[in-house]
Amino acid sequence: MSDSEQSAPGETTCLSRQPILDSQRDLFGYELSLWTSGRAVAEHSQENTAMLVCAAYAELGVRSALGRHKAFLRIDPVFLQDDAIEALPAEGVVLQLAFESAPDGASLERCRVLRERRYLLALAAYNGLDERSSPFLSMVHFIRIDVRGKDVRQLLELAGPLARLPIGLLAHGVETSDDFARARDAGFRFFQGYFFARPEIVSGRRLTASQISLIRLINLTAHDTDSTRIEEAFKRDPALAVKLLAIVNSVAYCASRRIGSLRQAIQVLGYRQLRRWLYLLLLTPNGKAADVSRTPLLQMAALRARMMELLIDRVIPGDTALAGQAVITGLMSMMPAALGLPAKEIFDLILLEREIVAALKSRAGLLGRMLALIECYDAEDATGCARILAGFAGLDRNLLNASLIDALRWINAEI
């Protein structure tokens, strides 16, 4: 029996998800891929696709975890003919066709059949109209173009001939806001990359009044301040008070009675949940309420927080205080990107426990090592993941994958 036959995909590989956004910067879906043992699994091999289908859908339950978001899966010419494709839910996936040469008649016929069965198709690595791409134009719903190193003129040359077709152009390799603006101006409607998590960091940037109110409340709850002072702080920000009443009056928090006062709302929610909610609001643009499952930066922060909470519980079960610190550490790790401020200035503004500060500043302590692990996982750094995992008894890449899926499912179901 070969090594690959001895091991299940989830035990030997890590699942990577790269976000795909629409022109409003709302989350549309994820491209899913696999990486293992310090190297990426061959992108366009039948083995890679089969492993991805097995790991993501059979073992990990990605379909339910992603909710309304699409999963973009790479499909090579060999696997395109495999009946296993039709075990995938047509409403949940986009099949990315990875062809390096002109398609044959059998491939084109298979694409027609899949399209008739309501599967969405995408053509990857488009470099202009040629014998490879032209036969697919009447079949695909998306075309993916690598925008790295291309100026507006080059992007317009690629996108222009496709402008009148009912095809969504997907810009791949978008890493900065400038990349996003350049591709959007050239007619792209979908964007792939982590640019939303890397905005410009400016020392001394002014915070909005809403952000200042949120920081004041976070600091009050951090010291278990008397609820009267917290209530007064909410009264000074009517918009925030309305948000609090709305969330606490939801079925998720109070199924048996309606809440009619700020004091009741604070008591029902509790300081711990209140503080988490305030951190999430602070991560949203201008402190405005947002749908976590649709906002990429907010989802990345919530995913980190939830994954750290789950993994810490595996390392030290039942330590609710440590689990709570793990949540705040995960949320705070994205705060510089959300506020556009250097981490040092944020630490001066927000009161945090010493263990959290040490984790964020120097990746020190248990929380720091766990955050470093999650960061390696996000960056698809298999070597870094393996090195850090070796220091945690009871954790492996399979648990990392499972915690990601659990966190995605939690976000779609609870927030």
C-alpha positions in Angstrom: 0.0 0.0 0.0 1.4 3.4 -1.0 1.9 6.3 1.5 -1.1 8.1 -0.1 -3.3 5.1 0.4 -2.3 4.7 4.0 -3.3 8.3 5.0 -6.6 10.1 4.6 -6.3 13.5 2.9 -7.3 15.4 6.1 -4.4 13.8 8.0 -1.7 14.7 5.6 -2.8 17.9 4.0 -4.0 21.4 5.1 -7.1 23.0 3.5 -6.4 26.4 2.1 -9.2 28.9 1.4 -8.5 32.1 -0.5 -11.4 34.6 -0.4 -13.1 35.8 -3.6 -14.9 39.2 -3.3 -17.4 41.1 -5.4 -17.0 44.7 -6.5 -18.6 45.9 -3.2 -15.9 44.0 -1.3 -18.5 41.5 0.0 -17.5 37.9 0.3 -18.7 35.8 -2.7 -16.8 32.6 -2.1 -13.5 30.8 -1.6 -11.1 29.0 -3.8 -10.2 25.8 -2.0 -6.8 24.1 -2.5 -4.6 21.8 -0.6 -1.0 22.0 0.6 1.1 19.5 2.5 4.6 18.7 3.9 6.0 22.1 3.0 4.8 22.1 -0.6 1.6 22.7 -2.5 -0.2 19.7 -3.9 0.2 19.8 -7.7 -2.5 22.3 -8.7 -3.9 20.7 -11.8 -3.5 16.9 -11.1 -6.3 14.4 -10.8 -4.9 13.4 -7.4 -5.2 17.0 -6.1 -8.8 17.4 -7.3 -9.9 14.0 -5.9 -8.2 14.7 -2.6 -9.9 18.1 -2.4 -13.3 16.7 -3.2 -12.8 14.0 -0.5 -11.3 16.2 2.2 -13.5 19.2 1.7 -16.9 17.7 1.1 -16.8 14.1 2.5 -14.5 14.5 5.5 -14.8 18.1 6.6 -18.3 19.1 5.5 -17.4 22.3 3.7 -20.8 22.5 1.9 -22.7 23.2 5.1 -19.9 25.3 6.6 -19.7 27.8 3.6 -23.5 28.4 3.6 -24.4 30.6 0.7 -20.8 31.2 -0.4 -19.4 29.4 -3.4 -16.5 26.9 -3.3 -14.2 27.3 -6.4 -12.6 23.9 -7.2 -9.9 23.3 -9.8 -10.8 20.6 -12.3 -8.2 19.2 -14.7 -9.1 17.6 -18.1 -8.8 14.0 -16.7 -11.0 14.5 -13.6 -13.5 16.5 -15.7 -14.7 13.1 -17.1 -15.0 11.5 -13.7 -18.5 10.8 -12.4 -17.5 11.9 -8.9 -17.9 15.5 -10.0 -21.7 15.1 -10.0 -21.6 14.1 -6.3 -20.8 17.8 -5.7 -23.7 20.1 -5.1 -24.3 22.2 -8.2 -25.6 25.2 -6.2 -22.5 25.2 -4.0 -19.5 24.9 -6.3 -17.8 26.6 -9.2 -15.7 24.2 -11.4 -12.5 25.9 -12.5 -11.3 24.4 -15.7 -7.5 24.1 -15.7 -6.6 23.4 -19.3 -3.1 24.0 -20.6 -3.9 23.3 -24.2 -6.9 23.3 -26.6 -9.8 21.2 -25.3 -10.9 18.1 -27.3 -14.5 17.3 -28.3 -15.0 15.1 -25.3 -14.1 17.9 -22.9 -16.4 20.4 -24.6 -19.3 17.9 -24.5 -18.7 17.2 -20.8 -18.8 20.9 -20.1 -22.1 21.3 -22.0 -23.6 18.5 -19.9 -22.4 20.0 -16.6 -23.7 23.4 -17.6 -27.1 21.8 -18.4 -27.1 20.3 -15.0 -26.7 23.8 -13.5 -23.0 23.6 -12.6 -21.2 26.9 -12.8 -18.0 26.8 -14.8 -14.9 29.0 -14.8 -11.9 29.2 -17.0 -8.6 29.6 -15.2 -5.4 31.3 -16.4 -6.9 33.2 -19.2 -4.3 35.1 -21.3 -6.4 36.2 -24.3 -8.4 34.7 -27.1 -6.6 31.7 -28.4 -7.3 28.0 -29.4 -7.4 27.1 -25.7 -9.9 29.7 -24.4 -12.2 30.5 -27.4 -14.1 27.1 -27.4 -15.1 27.7 -23.7 -16.5 31.3 -24.1 -20.1 30.1 -24.7 -20.0 27.7 -21.7 -18.2 29.4 -18.8 -19.7 31.7 -16.2 -16.4 33.2 -15.0 -13.0 33.8 -16.5 -10.0 34.2 -14.1 -7.2 36.5 -15.1 -3.9 37.0 -13.2 -3.6 40.8 -12.7 -0.1 40.7 -11.1 2.3 43.0 -12.9 -0.3 44.3 -15.3 -1.2 47.9 -15.8 -4.6 49.3 -16.7 -3.9 49.2 -20.4 -2.9 45.5 -20.3 -5.9 44.6 -18.2 -8.2 46.5 -20.7 -6.7 44.6 -23.6 -7.5 41.3 -21.9 -11.0 42.3 -20.5 -12.2 44.4 -23.5 -13.0 41.6 -25.9 -15.0 39.9 -23.1 -17.0 42.9 -22.0 -20.2 42.2 -23.9 -20.3 38.5 -22.9 -22.4 37.3 -19.9 -19.2 36.3 -18.1 -18.0 37.5 -14.7 -14.3 38.5 -14.8 -12.3 37.3 -11.8 -9.1 39.2 -11.0 -6.5 36.8 -9.5 -3.5 38.0 -7.5 -5.1 41.1 -6.0 -2.9 41.9 -3.0 -3.4 45.7 -2.5 -6.1 48.3 -2.7 -4.4 49.7 -5.8 -4.6 46.2 -7.5 -8.3 46.2 -6.6 -9.0 49.7 -8.0 -7.0 49.0 -11.2 -8.9 45.7 -11.9 -12.3 47.2 -11.1 -11.7 50.1 -13.5 -10.9 47.6 -16.2 -14.3 45.9 -15.8 -13.6 43.1 -13.4 -16.5 42.1 -11.1 -14.8 39.6 -8.8 -11.5 39.7 -7.0 -9.3 37.1 -5.4 -6.7 37.8 -2.8 -6.1 39.1 0.8 -5.9 42.8 -0.1 -8.7 43.6 2.3 -6.5 42.6 5.2 -3.6 44.8 4.2 -4.8 48.4 4.1 -2.4 51.3 4.6 -1.2 51.7 8.2 -0.8 55.4 9.2 0.6 56.5 12.5 -1.6 59.2 14.1 -4.7 58.5 12.0 -7.8 60.0 13.5 -10.5 57.6 14.7 -14.2 58.3 14.1 -16.5 59.3 16.9 -18.1 55.8 16.7 -14.8 54.0 17.0 -13.9 56.2 20.0 -17.2 55.3 21.7 -16.6 51.6 21.1 -13.1 51.8 22.6 -14.5 53.6 25.6 -17.0 50.8 26.1 -14.5 48.1 25.6 -12.2 49.6 28.3 -15.2 49.9 30.7 -16.2 46.2 30.2 -12.5 45.1 30.5 -12.5 46.1 34.2 -16.0 44.8 35.1 -17.1 48.4 35.6 -20.5 48.9 37.3 -23.2 48.4 34.7 -24.6 51.9 35.5 -21.4 53.5 33.9 -21.7 51.2 30.9 -25.4 52.1 30.5 -24.5 55.8 30.6 -21.9 55.3 27.9 -24.4 53.6 25.7 -26.8 56.5 26.3 -24.3 58.9 24.9 -24.3 57.0 21.6 -27.9 56.4 20.6 -27.0 54.5 17.4 -24.9 52.0 19.4 -27.7 51.7 22.0 -30.2 50.7 19.3 -27.8 48.1 18.0 -27.4 46.6 21.4 -31.2 46.4 22.0 -31.6 44.9 18.5 -29.0 42.1 19.0 -30.2 41.2 22.5 -33.9 41.1 21.4 -33.0 38.6 18.8 -34.1 35.0 19.2 -30.5 33.9 19.7 -30.3 35.8 23.0 -33.8 36.0 24.4 -36.4 33.6 23.3 -38.8 34.0 26.3 -39.0 37.7 26.9 -38.4 41.0 25.2 -35.8 43.5 26.5 -37.0 47.0 27.1 -34.0 48.8 28.7 -30.3 49.1 28.2 -29.6 47.8 31.7 -31.6 44.6 31.0 -29.8 44.2 27.6 -26.3 44.5 29.3 -27.3 41.9 32.0 -28.8 39.5 29.5 -25.8 39.7 27.2 -23.2 39.6 30.0 -19.8 41.4 30.0 -18.0 38.6 28.2 -20.3 38.5 25.2 -20.8 42.3 25.2 -17.0 42.7 25.0 -16.8 40.3 22.0 -19.6 42.1 20.2 -17.9 45.5 20.8 -14.6 44.1 19.3 -16.5 42.9 16.3 -18.1 46.2 15.8 -14.8 48.0 16.1 -13.5 45.7 13.3 -16.2 46.9 10.9 -15.8 50.0 8.7 -16.4 53.1 10.8 -17.8 50.9 13.6 -21.0 50.2 11.7 -22.9 46.9 12.0 -22.1 44.4 9.3 -22.9 40.8 8.4 -19.9 38.8 9.5 -20.5 36.1 7.0 -20.3 38.6 4.1 -17.5 41.0 5.3 -14.1 39.4 4.6 -12.0 41.3 7.1 -14.6 40.7 9.8 -14.9 37.1 8.9 -11.1 36.6 9.0 -11.0 38.1 12.5 -14.0 36.0 13.7 -12.5 32.8 12.1 -9.2 33.4 13.9 -10.9 34.1 17.2 -13.1 31.0 16.9 -10.3 28.7 15.8 -8.1 29.9 18.6 -10.9 29.2 21.1 -11.5 25.7 19.7 -7.8 24.8 19.7 -7.0 26.2 23.1 -9.8 24.1 24.5 -8.1 21.0 23.0 -4.8 21.9 24.6 -6.3 22.9 28.1 -9.9 21.7 28.2 -12.3 23.6 30.4 -10.3 26.7 31.0 -12.9 29.3 30.1 -10.8 32.2 31.1 -8.0 31.2 28.7 -10.5 30.4 26.0 -11.9 33.9 26.4 -8.4 35.4 26.1 -7.9 33.4 22.9 -11.0 34.9 21.4 -9.8 38.5 22.1 -6.3 37.7 20.9 -7.7 36.4 17.6 -9.9 39.5 17.1 -7.2 41.9 18.1 -4.7 40.4 15.7 -6.8 42.0 12.8 -7.3 45.4 14.6 -4.4 47.2 12.9 -5.9 46.3 9.5 -9.4 47.3 10.6 -8.4 50.7 12.1 -5.4 51.5 9.9 -3.3 52.1 13.0 0.1 50.6 14.1 -0.3 47.9 16.8 1.5 50.0 19.4 -1.0 52.9 19.1 -3.9 50.4 19.5 -2.3 49.0 22.6 -2.2 52.5 24.0 -5.9 53.0 23.3 -7.4 49.6 24.4 -6.9 48.0 27.8 -5.8 44.4 27.4 -4.5 41.7 29.7 -0.8 41.3 29.8 -1.0 37.8 28.3 -2.9 39.1 25.3 -0.5 42.0 24.8 2.5 39.6 25.0 0.9 37.3 22.4 0.2 40.2 20.0 3.5 42.0 20.4 6.0 39.1 20.3 3.9 35.9 19.9 4.9 35.0 23.5 3.3 32.5 25.7 0.6 29.9 24.9 -1.6 32.5 23.3 1.2 33.8 21.2 2.2 30.4 19.9 -1.4 29.6 19.1 -1.7 32.9 17.2 1.5 32.2 15.3 0.1 28.8 14.3 -3.1 30.4 13.0 -1.1 33.0 11.0 1.1 30.2 9.5 -2.1 28.4 8.6 -3.6 31.5 6.9 -0.4 32.1 5.0 -0.2 28.4 3.8 3.2 28.1 5.5 3.3 24.3 6.0 6.8 24.3 7.4 5.8 26.9 10.0 2.7 25.0 10.9 4.6 21.7 11.4 7.2 23.4 13.5 4.6 25.0 15.9 2.4 22.0 15.9 5.3 19.9 17.2 5.2 21.9 20.4 1.4 21.1 21.0 0.5 17.7 22.3 -2.7 16.5 20.8 -2.9 18.9 17.9 -2.3 18.1 14.2 -3.2 19.4 10.7 -6.3 17.4 10.7 -7.5 19.3 13.8 -6.5 22.6 12.1 -8.7 21.7 9.2 -11.6 20.6 11.4 -11.4 23.8 13.5 -11.5 25.9 10.3 -14.7 24.2 9.1 -16.3 24.4 12.6 -15.5 28.1 12.7 -17.0 28.7 9.3 -20.1 26.8 10.3 -20.4 28.8 13.5 -20.1 32.1 11.7 -22.8 31.2 9.2 -25.1 29.7 11.8 -24.7 32.0 14.8 -23.6 35.5 13.8 
